Amino acid sequence: MSTIKLKKPISEEVYGKLKLNILKNQLKPGERLVESDIAKKLKVSRTPVREALKQLEQDGLVTYFPRKGSIVSEISIRDALELYEVREYLEGLMIRLICTNIRRSDVKLLEEIVQDMENSIKAENYDNLFSLHAKWTETIIDLTTNKQLKNQMIVLNENLGRLRKISLYNFNHTIAAYDETRDILEAIISGDEDESERLARLHVRNAKQRFMANVMDREDEGNKI
């Protein structure tokens, strides 16, 4: 007997679409999210939209104001720096744990990502290189066997994903991030837990510095985070 595949509730579909648009920065920080407009655009009723917005509010991606409605949550510089501080410790631990029990097939997967990064640099393909940095992070999270750590990193990565385009705004910064990623991979392959953790934490600290440098550049150009 074949299994019955149940469709996702409409509210989950709406939630997924809105969340993706926020994380891709297609819905900008501070942008109003009007229930009726979203419902009309997605061709659904307002109820699933309302439920989706409540879930996004719990995720910290949407903020609700009485009499004003919901907006895409804005990220202050202080919020961003706090996220980087937490990420430094969690990512260091995550890389250390991966280093202790990584399989050859996992190493090959990471090697392919790093090789694709190198190819993108040679081709000066910024967009692809940016996507590969995100893929690297998603992959190491997926390789994490500690469920509690993985769940925390998933949430953290979603919030930091909104900042990644700022920290990698400069192509030279993106290349520097590649160099750091390659070094982390080499430490993992060598089985050096201490070095892999040290390099992972250094990578996050450098990402924070790149973020701040690019924030200053964007402010000079009249842009916001």
N, C-alpha and C positions, 0 to 999 in steps of 0.2 A: 504494500500500500504506500503510495507516494505521500510525502508530507505536504501540508498546506502552508503556503507562504503567506503570512499576514502582512498587509501593507502597514507602513508606519502611520501613526496618527497624523492628521494634517498639521497639528501644532508642532510636531517634531520636524516635519518637512519645512515649515516656515522658519522655525528656530535654526535649522541647519543652514538655510539660505541666508538669513540675516547675519548669522554668526560669521559665515564665510566672507560676506561682503565687508563686515567690520574688520576682520583680521587681515583682509587684503587691502584695507584702507579705501575701499570703494565707497563706504559710508564713513565720512570723516568725523573725528572727535568734535563734539559740540553740535553735530547735525541733528535736527529734530526728526523723530520717528513717529509719523502720524498714522494712527491705526487705520483710518479710512483709506488713506493713500496707499498704504502697503497692501491692504486687503484688495483694493481695486487692481493694483499692479499684478498681484499673484493670483487673482481671481478666486479668492476664498472669502469666507465671512470674517467679521471682525473678532469673533471669539478665539479662534486659533492664533490670530495675531497677538491678541492680548495675552494669551497664555505663553506664547513664545517670548514676548517682551519681558514677562515676569521671570522666565528662566534666564534670560540674558542679563537681567538685573542681578540675579543670584550669582551669575558668573563674574559680575563686576564689569561687564562690557557695556551695560546700559544703566543710566541714572534716571530715576523718575522724580519729577518735581510737581507738587500739587498746583493745579491751575495752569501749568505749563505743559505737562506731559512728559514723554520719554525722550531722552537725547542719547546719542552715543557718548559714552563716558570719556571725559578728557583725562589725559595723563600729564600730571605735573612733573617737573624735573625731579622733585623730591621723590615722587612715586617711582619714577624710572630708576633712580639711584638705589632705592630700597630693593627694587626687583633684582637689580644686578648684584647687590650684596647677598641676597638669598641664593641667587643662582650660582654664585661663586662656590659656596659651600656644597650645595646639592649636586652641582655638575662635577665637582671634584670627586665627591664620594661615588657618584654614578660611574665615572670613568674608572675609578679604582676597582670597583666591583666587577665591571666588565672585563678589566685586565686579568682578574683572577681566574675567570672561567670561560674566556672567549673561545669559540670554535673556529676551525680553519675556514669554514664556509662564511662565518661572520666577518672574519678578517678580509676575505676576498670581496665581500660586499662593500666594506669600508674602503678598501683599496680602489675599487671601481669608482666610487664617488670622488675620491681625491684625484684620481687620474682624469676624470671628467672635468674637475675644477681646473687642473693644469691645462687641459685642452681648451677650455673656455678662455683662460687667460691669454693663451697664444692667439686665439681667434678674436680677442678683445670683445668677447660676448658678455657684456655686463649682466644682462637680464638672466642668462642661463647660470652664470656664476652665482648670482644672488640666490636663485632657486636651489642650487646645489648646496649652499651653506644651510639653507632651511632643511633640505633633505638629510644632510649629515646629522643635524640635531634630532630630527624626527627618528632617524635610524638608531642612534645610540639610545634614545629613550625606549624604542621598541626592543632593543637588545637587553634592557635592564630587567633582571629577574626579581628584584625586590619590588613587590607590588605597591607598597606604601610610597616608596621613593618615586616609582614610575607615575603614580597618580598625581603626586605633587608637581613633578616635572612637566606633566602634560598641561596642567593649569598654568604653571609659570611660563611655559614656552608659548602658550597662546597669547598671554599678555605681552611677552617680550617680542613676539612676532610683529606686533604693531610698531615696535621700536627698531626692528632690524634694518628697515630701509633707511632709517636715520643714521644708525651706527655704520652702515655700509654705503652711505650716500656718496662717498668719495671712492673712485675706482682703486686708488692706491691703498686705501683702507681695506678694501675687499681682498686685494692681493696679500696684504699683511695677515689678514684672517686666514687665508689659505695656507700661508707658511706655518702658522701656529697649528692649524688642523693637521697638516702633514707631520709636524713634530709629535703631536699627540698620538697619531697613528703609529709612528715608529716606536714610541715608548710602549704602546700596547702590544705591538708585535714582539718586542724584546722581553715582555713579561715584567717590566719594571713598574710595580704598583706605585711606589713613591713618586717616581718621575712622571708617570702618566697623570697622577693627581695634581702634582705641582704645575705641570704644563696646562692642564685643564683650567685650574684656578687662575693662572696667569692669563690665559686666553680670555676669560671672562673679565678680568680687571682691565685688560687692553681694550676689550669691546666697550666697556664703560667709558674709558678715556676717549675712544673714537666717537662714541655717542655724544659726549660733552663737546668735543671739538666741532662736530657737525651741527650741533644745536646752536653754537655760537655763530657759525657760518650762516645758518638759516635765519637767525635773528637779524644779522647784518643785511640779509636780503629781504627782510620784512616778512618772513614766514614764521609760522608757529610750529610746535611739535606735531 
